[in-house]
Amino acid sequence: AIVVPTSTGLTPHHFITLTSMNEVRFINRVARRVIQQERVDWMSLSQMSSTDDTVGKGNVPELFMDIRRPDQVWLRKGRSLVHISSSCEDRDVWKYTLMKCIDTGSRRQLKTGETHISRRAHTALSDEKSIDNQFEHAKSLCSNSSQKAVVTAVR
């Protein structure tokens, strides 16, 4: 079943969605899959905030972002405010980017066309540069030398 979000947020590496069931989902922007899912308990939040007298009275929760800090997303309902963050914003982004490079390279190799030979050579050179740029981007997202070695070996 497709769950339609009631609110969305965006960080450098994720789409963040809030559902009507009070679930916050982190969706990796490269892999396009849910990598973290949390449920918000408004009752426990309202007990922590003694000044919040509006919880449970129909206020609609919403996600919003601070443009000065693109990695921070906030969740607000009534007078409750919660900082929402992935346990590690850039975790495994390099892997997802590398997998996308491999997938893109495989699809391009499978393409065949009946174009003129010089045009085909130009396209192949352009595709190769594009793939090289994608691998370099994956490498730039690595946080240690082991990850960089994997990208280099796959390349």
Contacts in CASP RR format, 6 or more apart in sequence:
PFRMAT RR
TARGET T0000
AUTHOR 0000-0000-0000
METHOD contacts of the structure
MODEL  1
AIVVPTSTGLTPHHFITLTSMNEVRFINRVARRVIQQERVDWMSLSQMSS
TDDTVGKGNVPELFMDIRRPDQVWLRKGRSLVHISSSCEDRDVWKYTLMK
CIDTGSRRQLKTGETHISRRAHTALSDEKSIDNQFEHAKSLCSNSSQKAV
VTAVR
3 19 0 8 1.000
3 21 0 8 1.000
3 23 0 8 1.000
4 19 0 8 1.000
5 17 0 8 1.000
5 18 0 8 1.000
5 19 0 8 1.000
5 25 0 8 1.000
6 18 0 8 1.000
6 19 0 8 1.000
6 20 0 8 1.000
6 60 0 8 1.000
6 61 0 8 1.000
6 62 0 8 1.000
7 17 0 8 1.000
7 18 0 8 1.000
7 61 0 8 1.000
7 62 0 8 1.000
7 63 0 8 1.000
8 15 0 8 1.000
8 16 0 8 1.000
8 17 0 8 1.000
8 18 0 8 1.000
8 63 0 8 1.000
9 15 0 8 1.000
9 16 0 8 1.000
9 17 0 8 1.000
9 63 0 8 1.000
9 64 0 8 1.000
9 65 0 8 1.000
9 73 0 8 1.000
10 16 0 8 1.000
10 65 0 8 1.000
10 70 0 8 1.000
10 73 0 8 1.000
11 65 0 8 1.000
11 70 0 8 1.000
11 71 0 8 1.000
11 72 0 8 1.000
11 73 0 8 1.000
11 86 0 8 1.000
11 89 0 8 1.000
12 70 0 8 1.000
12 71 0 8 1.000
12 89 0 8 1.000
12 90 0 8 1.000
13 28 0 8 1.000
13 29 0 8 1.000
13 30 0 8 1.000
13 86 0 8 1.000
13 89 0 8 1.000
13 90 0 8 1.000
13 93 0 8 1.000
14 26 0 8 1.000
14 27 0 8 1.000
14 28 0 8 1.000
14 29 0 8 1.000
14 35 0 8 1.000
14 86 0 8 1.000
14 89 0 8 1.000
15 26 0 8 1.000
15 27 0 8 1.000
15 29 0 8 1.000
16 24 0 8 1.000
16 25 0 8 1.000
16 26 0 8 1.000
16 27 0 8 1.000
16 63 0 8 1.000
16 73 0 8 1.000
16 84 0 8 1.000
17 24 0 8 1.000
17 25 0 8 1.000
17 27 0 8 1.000
17 63 0 8 1.000
18 24 0 8 1.000
18 25 0 8 1.000
18 40 0 8 1.000
18 61 0 8 1.000
18 62 0 8 1.000
18 63 0 8 1.000
18 75 0 8 1.000
19 25 0 8 1.000
21 39 0 8 1.000
22 39 0 8 1.000
22 40 0 8 1.000
22 41 0 8 1.000
22 42 0 8 1.000
22 61 0 8 1.000
23 37 0 8 1.000
23 38 0 8 1.000
23 39 0 8 1.000
23 40 0 8 1.000
24 37 0 8 1.000
24 38 0 8 1.000
24 39 0 8 1.000
24 40 0 8 1.000
24 63 0 8 1.000
24 75 0 8 1.000
24 84 0 8 1.000
25 34 0 8 1.000
25 36 0 8 1.000
25 37 0 8 1.000
26 34 0 8 1.000
26 35 0 8 1.000
26 36 0 8 1.000
26 37 0 8 1.000
26 86 0 8 1.000
27 33 0 8 1.000
27 34 0 8 1.000
27 35 0 8 1.000
28 35 0 8 1.000
28 92 0 8 1.000
28 93 0 8 1.000
28 96 0 8 1.000
30 93 0 8 1.000
30 96 0 8 1.000
30 97 0 8 1.000
30 100 0 8 1.000
31 96 0 8 1.000
31 99 0 8 1.000
31 100 0 8 1.000
35 86 0 8 1.000
35 91 0 8 1.000
35 92 0 8 1.000
36 86 0 8 1.000
36 87 0 8 1.000
40 61 0 8 1.000
40 75 0 8 1.000
40 82 0 8 1.000
42 55 0 8 1.000
42 56 0 8 1.000
42 61 0 8 1.000
42 77 0 8 1.000
42 80 0 8 1.000
43 55 0 8 1.000
45 52 0 8 1.000
45 55 0 8 1.000
45 80 0 8 1.000
45 82 0 8 1.000
46 52 0 8 1.000
46 55 0 8 1.000
46 56 0 8 1.000
46 80 0 8 1.000
49 79 0 8 1.000
49 80 0 8 1.000
51 79 0 8 1.000
52 78 0 8 1.000
52 79 0 8 1.000
52 80 0 8 1.000
53 79 0 8 1.000
54 78 0 8 1.000
54 79 0 8 1.000
55 77 0 8 1.000
55 78 0 8 1.000
55 80 0 8 1.000
59 77 0 8 1.000
59 78 0 8 1.000
60 77 0 8 1.000
61 75 0 8 1.000
61 76 0 8 1.000
61 77 0 8 1.000
62 75 0 8 1.000
62 76 0 8 1.000
62 77 0 8 1.000
63 73 0 8 1.000
63 74 0 8 1.000
63 75 0 8 1.000
63 84 0 8 1.000
64 73 0 8 1.000
64 74 0 8 1.000
64 76 0 8 1.000
65 72 0 8 1.000
65 73 0 8 1.000
65 74 0 8 1.000
66 72 0 8 1.000
66 74 0 8 1.000
71 85 0 8 1.000
71 89 0 8 1.000
72 83 0 8 1.000
72 85 0 8 1.000
73 83 0 8 1.000
73 84 0 8 1.000
73 85 0 8 1.000
74 81 0 8 1.000
74 82 0 8 1.000
74 83 0 8 1.000
74 84 0 8 1.000
75 81 0 8 1.000
75 82 0 8 1.000
75 83 0 8 1.000
75 84 0 8 1.000
76 82 0 8 1.000
90 141 0 8 1.000
90 143 0 8 1.000
93 141 0 8 1.000
94 138 0 8 1.000
94 139 0 8 1.000
94 141 0 8 1.000
94 142 0 8 1.000
94 143 0 8 1.000
94 147 0 8 1.000
94 151 0 8 1.000
97 134 0 8 1.000
97 137 0 8 1.000
97 138 0 8 1.000
97 141 0 8 1.000
98 135 0 8 1.000
98 138 0 8 1.000
98 150 0 8 1.000
98 151 0 8 1.000
98 154 0 8 1.000
100 134 0 8 1.000
101 131 0 8 1.000
101 134 0 8 1.000
101 135 0 8 1.000
101 138 0 8 1.000
101 154 0 8 1.000
102 154 0 8 1.000
104 131 0 8 1.000
104 134 0 8 1.000
105 127 0 8 1.000
105 131 0 8 1.000
108 127 0 8 1.000
108 131 0 8 1.000
113 120 0 8 1.000
115 123 0 8 1.000
135 151 0 8 1.000
135 154 0 8 1.000
135 155 0 8 1.000
138 151 0 8 1.000
139 148 0 8 1.000
139 151 0 8 1.000
139 152 0 8 1.000
142 148 0 8 1.000
142 151 0 8 1.000
END
